[in-house]
């Protein structure tokens, strides 16, 4: 048990737990922002273009609740205990996922472009002009053909 505690202390001291906590907090805030973008900014004009459709109220009733349908809104259907498939909410979440995925792709792509490419190591050999064998840079005679360099 004490080795577990020691490993945990070592893990916390490395800073990974703080990085993880910050990442989760920022990810949650970003997810909420994207969800609001989709539900409040993107879907209303799309719904308007498609004939004043509110995507959050698109559902199919599988089983009526305590009062028979038809139900005008998803909230009304839930209120009477109807069993529904909420495909409008699913579409909202799918669009949110696509936007988050695109955003993360763009961030990773930007970070990769900002990274400097690794420098090629300095050459340590040269080619003999006579026999084309690789030889060390400071060599003055080729060990293969014994030519003077």
N, C-alpha and C positions, 0 to 999 in steps of 0.2 A: 504493500500500500504506500509506503514512503517513497518508493521509486516512482510511483504514479504522481505523487505530489511534487517530487523534484522535477519530473518531466513537464508537468503543468506549469510550474514556476518558470522553467526555462523557456517554455512556449510563450508565456505572457511577457517575459522580459525581451524577447526578440521583437516585439511590436506587432506581430501578426494579428493578435486579437483586436488591437486598436484599428489596424488597417481594415480588418473584416467588419468591425462595427461601423466605421465611417462609410465603407462601401455599401453596407446594408441600408444605412440611413439615407444616403444619397440616392441609392437605387429605389427605395420606397417613395421618396419625394419625387423622383423623376417619373416613376410609374404613375403616381397620382396626377402629375402634371400632364402626362400623355393621355391618361384616361379622360381628364377634363378637356383636353384638346379635341379628342375624338368625339366625346359625348356632347360637348357644348359648342364647338366651333365647326368641326368637319361634317358631322352627321346631320345637323339641321338644314344646311343648304342642299346636301345630297337628298335628304327626304323631301325638301321642297321641289327639287328638280324631278323627283319621281312621283309627284302627285300628292304632296303634303303628307308624306308617310313619316311617322315617328318610329324610328327603328327600335327604341327601347320598349315599345308596345306591340311589337310583332311577336306573336306566339300562336301555338296550335294547342287546342284543348284536347287532352287525351281522355279525361274523365271529368264530368261536371261536379261541382261542389254541392253544398247544401241547398243552393238555389240553382235552378237550371239556367243555362246560358241563353243567348250569346253574351259574352262579356266584352265591354267596350275597351277596357284597359287591363293591363297585366295586374295592376294593383287590385282591381275589382275581382279578378279571377282568384288571386291569392287570398283575398279577404274571405271569400266563401269556401275556400279549401279546394278549389279546382286543381287538378293535376295538369300541368302545361309543359310544353317544350318551348323554351324561350329563345327562338332562333334570332330574334332581333338583338338581344343582349349578347348572344354569341358572336354576331357580326361585329358589334361594337368592340368586343374583346379581341377578335381576330384582327381588326384594323389597328387596335392599340399594339398588339404584338408585332405586327409588321412595321409600325412606326418605330417602336423601341428597337427592333432588330436592325432596321435601316440606320437609326441613330448610332447604335453601337458599332455597326460596320464602318460608318463614316469616321467615328472617333478612332477606332483601331487603325484604319487606313491613314489618317492624319498622323498618328503617333509613329507608324512605320515609316512614313515619308520624312518625318523630322529626325529620325535616328540616322546617325552617320553610318555609311557603309564601312565595314571593317577594312582597315588598311592592309594591303598585301605586304607580307613580310619581305624584308630586303633580301635580294638574291644572295646566296652563299656560294654559288658555283657559276662557272662560265663554260662555254663550249670551246673545245679545241678546234681551231680553224682547219686543221688538216684531217683529223680522224673523226671529228664531231662527237667526241666523248665528253661527258660532263666532268669537269675538274674543279677543285677548290679555287676561289678567287685569287689568293696570294701565290698560287703556283706559277713558276717561271718555265717549267718543262712539263710536257704531257707524260703522265705515267704509262699511257697506253702505247703511244707511237714514238715517244722520247723526242718529240720536236721541241725546238726552242720557241718560247712564246713571247 
